[in-house]
Amino acid sequence: MTNTDITTTQPQLIAVSRLEKSPLNARRTIRQDGIGELKASILSHGLMQNLVVTDAGDGAFLVIAGGRRLEAIRSIQAEGKLPTDFAVPCQIVTEAHALEMSLAENTVRLAMHPADQFQAFAELIDKGQTAADVAVRFGVEESLVQKRMKLARVAPDLLQEYRDEGITLECLMAFTITDDHRRQLKVFKSLQDWQKDDPSVIRDALTEKMVDASSKLARFVGLDAYTAAGGASRTDLFSEEVYLEKPALLNRLAEKKLDGIRRELEAEGWNWIEINPERDYTLVNRCTRIPPQLIDAPAELLAFKQQLDGELEAIEAALEDTESDELLDQQQAVRDCQDEVEQKLATFVGFEAEHKALAGCFVSIGQDGTPFIDKGLVRPEQRKQLAKLLRTDGGDGEPDRAKPKNPLTESLRRDLAADRLQVAQVEIAKHPAIALDLLVFQVASTMLDIPSADDGADVQFKRPRLNPASEKEPTAAGDALAAIAKSLPANWFKPRSEAARFDSFRSLPDTAKLELLAYCVALTLKPKLAPAAGEDATAYDVALSLTDADMAGYWRPTKGNYLGRITREQLLGISREVLGEAWSQSRVGEKKASLVDQLDRAFSDPEKHGRTPDQVERLKGWLPTSMAFGIAESLKPAKAKKARKAA
């Protein structure tokens, strides 16, 4: 079949208004992606390929090849950038061959290789056009032109590898992090075959002598300071990461800034100063802390604070007998005043000169780049001097310091601590190894005169006296502890004489002895809430966290045990956390009783009323922070952290 068998005329200009898409056009779907580039190209370069049409009679023509071009031209006309009588070159063919030609036009053509496109863009720039000019003429973003130019300037050998399908486009992008062709090729030749398909390996190899601008050292110094000192940086156009090319300069600037902090601390009179960008938890945790205290605070401000403290105690005492919105509002108003006073008092918080002469500071850099300064650290060898010094401060061995604010009533805190104790007993009883560690630690701390917190196990094995109100109703934790008690070996204590009982006990397997020990240690535990912000965790806190217990599986907030005993603002805060801002905002005007009832229903049956999966998950897991068993990761034993990491 020859060309003359298909075409009937030479290309001729036909007005766009006389053209319609043919039902014989093989391209049934007009995709909108890329239509912008096509429009920009038509405006900049004209229509470089004629349309193929059949004659429909009455002056109308049907387009069998070029539907996207026709769509783009009509869009340009609608924007007023082409006249309404605009005509385009068309090749007229017979209807008998229309479908075949349409199919050939859409399938036989082959797009140019991306590498050729990259180089063509770069050549346009080299001839004097700007990236912005090229972007306009081809209907693409300027950033896309810059990226294509960057790819075009990769080492020619690597471009050829890409053409030969030796590396992927993503890997070619990774090589653009540097303009040094020798380094690009050196890294490429050093890669194993399996590494040549991994862009992250390539990027890491090319940036191993650079520093990520998001690193804490770079944030500490600051990009502006680094640049002002002559530091060069490089931006990865494809990942938007910024790398600093002079790590030695960055380190010098960091050392200089840290030295400035050292000089300021020395001027304050501290005995010693340790500086390390990485926080040395071993060193810090071995030290005793001297808490800061109020120095030269105005007497009238202290008196006002004492007055507010008295008012709050009176209100909380009244709340223990009867709760009312009026009392809760008064409580919140006093707390707001306390906040203002404490902010003013914070400007007078510091350390006495005698304390500074004994203690020191550890300076590190936080992950966000801010300096972190541990002040008032006393090394173990100076603890005796510290004890002597504190005794002379006020006779109680403790410098004066502001009382931390308490968002909950004392009666509620006692009840929460009792509820939390039940769960603690269950979990310690279920973990004999942890119980043994806690017991031996407490015994050794007591017998060897090592300072330790007054919580955890009572080594005299006396059950702590609890609030009778906490034992009125059965609980999930109480039932679980009772089940553990029933499972313990009992035959050993049936003999009448102690000697016989001991002989029977010795015959028990070690596992049974540990189970008994764990249960008994659990019964000695004291009621306690989790450490608040700023408070140090104790051995008891660490032991509970190591159980990995799910407190939410034992205790849920209800109207009686929590929700009905907090303020309206606290209830709205909880609703924002678990049900979302929209839910909370829609109920801002509701009374406390209504909020209590709605949240009580939500926590008791999270999956009811068509809540979202996220809301259900949050309702099932939410706890007051004081009830949870977890503590900061940095305070957990290194061995436990390594085990979790290995897992």
Secondary structure, DSSP 8 states (H G I E B T S, - for coil): --GGGTB-S--EEEEGGGEEE-TT-S------TTHHHHHHHHHHH---S-EEEEEEETTEEEEEE-HHHHHHHHHHHHTTSS-TT-EEEEEEB-GGGHHHHHHHHHHT-----HHHHHHHHHHHHHTT--HHHHHHHHT--HHHHHHHHHHHTS-HHHHHHHHTTSS-HHHHHHHTT---HHHHHHHHHHS-GGGGG-HHHHHHHHTTTSEETTSHHHHHH-HHHHHHTT--EEE-TTT--EEES-HHHHHHHHHHHHHHHHHHHHHHT-SEEEE-SS--HHHHHHSEE---EE-S--HHHHHHHHHHHHHHHHHHHHHHH---HHHHHHHHHHHHHHHHHHHHHHTTEE--HHHHHH-EEEEEE-TTS-EEEEEEEE-GGGHHHHHHHHHHHHSSSS--------SS-HHHHHHHHHHHHHHHHHHHHH-HHHHHHHHHHHHHHHHTT----S-S--TT-------GGGGSS--HHHHHHHHHHHHS--GGG-SSSHHHHHHHHHTS-HHHHHHHHHHHHHHH--------TT----HHHHHHHHTT--GGGT----TTTTGGGS-HHHHHHHHHHHH-HHHHHTTTTS-HHHHHHHHHHHHH-TTGGG--HHHHHHHHH---TTT-----GGGS-HHHHHHHHH-
